[in-house]
Amino acid sequence: MSLEERVTELESRLAFQDDAIEAMNDVLVTQQRVVERLQLQMAALLKRQEEMVGQFESFEEEAPPPHY
């Protein structure tokens, strides 16, 4: 294999690696956005759950009706 062929082969491999890295970076950025959105949704759900638990606790603390 001549030096020119070896350089051409290396350049070709480098181009494929650059494409692969760019594609993986795009996927990683997309996944990071999804994770951030899921974290926000999870925080909102936890907040709603805490509010709901607070509402149910206030019902439990009320005195029983007079017919007991």
C-alpha positions as protocol buffer text, in pm:
chain_id: "A"
residue {
  index: 1
  type: MET
  ca { x: 0 y: 0 z: 0 }
}
residue {
  index: 2
  type: SER
  ca { x: 149 y: 329 z: -105 }
}
residue {
  index: 3
  type: LEU
  ca { x: 174 y: 632 z: 118 }
}
residue {
  index: 4
  type: GLU
  ca { x: -87 y: 814 z: -90 }
}
residue {
  index: 5
  type: GLU
  ca { x: -333 y: 524 z: -52 }
}
residue {
  index: 6
  type: ARG
  ca { x: -273 y: 512 z: 321 }
}
residue {
  index: 7
  type: VAL
  ca { x: -335 y: 887 z: 355 }
}
residue {
  index: 8
  type: THR
  ca { x: -650 y: 858 z: 146 }
}
residue {
  index: 9
  type: GLU
  ca { x: -770 y: 569 z: 363 }
}
residue {
  index: 10
  type: LEU
  ca { x: -701 y: 767 z: 681 }
}
residue {
  index: 11
  type: GLU
  ca { x: -881 y: 1072 z: 543 }
}
residue {
  index: 12
  type: SER
  ca { x: -1179 y: 854 z: 454 }
}
residue {
  index: 13
  type: ARG
  ca { x: -1188 y: 702 z: 803 }
}
residue {
  index: 14
  type: LEU
  ca { x: -1159 y: 1045 z: 960 }
}
residue {
  index: 15
  type: ALA
  ca { x: -1453 y: 1170 z: 754 }
}
residue {
  index: 16
  type: PHE
  ca { x: -1668 y: 873 z: 865 }
}
residue {
  index: 17
  type: GLN
  ca { x: -1565 y: 924 z: 1227 }
}
residue {
  index: 18
  type: ASP
  ca { x: -1652 y: 1293 z: 1207 }
}
residue {
  index: 19
  type: ASP
  ca { x: -1997 y: 1203 z: 1070 }
}
residue {
  index: 20
  type: ALA
  ca { x: -2049 y: 944 z: 1342 }
}
residue {
  index: 21
  type: ILE
  ca { x: -1946 y: 1187 z: 1616 }
}
residue {
  index: 22
  type: GLU
  ca { x: -2176 y: 1455 z: 1478 }
}
residue {
  index: 23
  type: ALA
  ca { x: -2467 y: 1210 z: 1463 }
}
residue {
  index: 24
  type: MET
  ca { x: -2403 y: 1093 z: 1820 }
}
residue {
  index: 25
  type: ASN
  ca { x: -2382 y: 1454 z: 1936 }
}
residue {
  index: 26
  type: ASP
  ca { x: -2719 y: 1530 z: 1777 }
}
residue {
  index: 27
  type: VAL
  ca { x: -2875 y: 1231 z: 1953 }
}
residue {
  index: 28
  type: LEU
  ca { x: -2716 y: 1332 z: 2282 }
}
residue {
  index: 29
  type: VAL
  ca { x: -2850 y: 1688 z: 2255 }
}
residue {
  index: 30
  type: THR
  ca { x: -3198 y: 1555 z: 2178 }
}
residue {
  index: 31
  type: GLN
  ca { x: -3184 y: 1316 z: 2473 }
}
residue {
  index: 32
  type: GLN
  ca { x: -3066 y: 1591 z: 2705 }
}
residue {
  index: 33
  type: ARG
  ca { x: -3364 y: 1804 z: 2607 }
}
residue {
  index: 34
  type: VAL
  ca { x: -3598 y: 1511 z: 2673 }
}
residue {
  index: 35
  type: VAL
  ca { x: -3437 y: 1450 z: 3014 }
}
residue {
  index: 36
  type: GLU
  ca { x: -3471 y: 1817 z: 3108 }
}
residue {
  index: 37
  type: ARG
  ca { x: -3838 y: 1819 z: 3003 }
}
residue {
  index: 38
  type: LEU
  ca { x: -3902 y: 1499 z: 3201 }
}
residue {
  index: 39
  type: GLN
  ca { x: -3734 y: 1649 z: 3507 }
}
residue {
  index: 40
  type: LEU
  ca { x: -3962 y: 1952 z: 3487 }
}
residue {
  index: 41
  type: GLN
  ca { x: -4266 y: 1729 z: 3450 }
}
residue {
  index: 42
  type: MET
  ca { x: -4156 y: 1515 z: 3742 }
}
residue {
  index: 43
  type: ALA
  ca { x: -4108 y: 1823 z: 3961 }
}
residue {
  index: 44
  type: ALA
  ca { x: -4458 y: 1944 z: 3866 }
}
residue {
  index: 45
  type: LEU
  ca { x: -4607 y: 1603 z: 3947 }
}
residue {
  index: 46
  type: LEU
  ca { x: -4433 y: 1592 z: 4285 }
}
residue {
  index: 47
  type: LYS
  ca { x: -4567 y: 1937 z: 4363 }
}
residue {
  index: 48
  type: ARG
  ca { x: -4920 y: 1830 z: 4270 }
}
residue {
  index: 49
  type: GLN
  ca { x: -4886 y: 1516 z: 4480 }
}
residue {
  index: 50
  type: GLU
  ca { x: -4777 y: 1720 z: 4782 }
}
residue {
  index: 51
  type: GLU
  ca { x: -5076 y: 1949 z: 4734 }
}
residue {
  index: 52
  type: MET
  ca { x: -5311 y: 1651 z: 4708 }
}
residue {
  index: 53
  type: VAL
  ca { x: -5164 y: 1489 z: 5020 }
}
residue {
  index: 54
  type: GLY
  ca { x: -5211 y: 1819 z: 5202 }
}
residue {
  index: 55
  type: GLN
  ca { x: -5576 y: 1828 z: 5100 }
}
residue {
  index: 56
  type: PHE
  ca { x: -5640 y: 1472 z: 5216 }
}
residue {
  index: 57
  type: GLU
  ca { x: -5467 y: 1536 z: 5547 }
}
residue {
  index: 58
  type: SER
  ca { x: -5694 y: 1833 z: 5613 }
}
residue {
  index: 59
  type: PHE
  ca { x: -5999 y: 1608 z: 5558 }
}
residue {
  index: 60
  type: GLU
  ca { x: -5863 y: 1350 z: 5802 }
}
residue {
  index: 61
  type: GLU
  ca { x: -5803 y: 1610 z: 6072 }
}
residue {
  index: 62
  type: GLU
  ca { x: -6165 y: 1728 z: 6071 }
}
residue {
  index: 63
  type: ALA
  ca { x: -6384 y: 1612 z: 6358 }
}
residue {
  index: 64
  type: PRO
  ca { x: -6615 y: 1323 z: 6281 }
}
residue {
  index: 65
  type: PRO
  ca { x: -6974 y: 1410 z: 6204 }
}
residue {
  index: 66
  type: PRO
  ca { x: -7208 y: 1443 z: 6506 }
}
residue {
  index: 67
  type: HIS
  ca { x: -7384 y: 1112 z: 6443 }
}
residue {
  index: 68
  type: TYR
  ca { x: -7076 y: 914 z: 6559 }
}
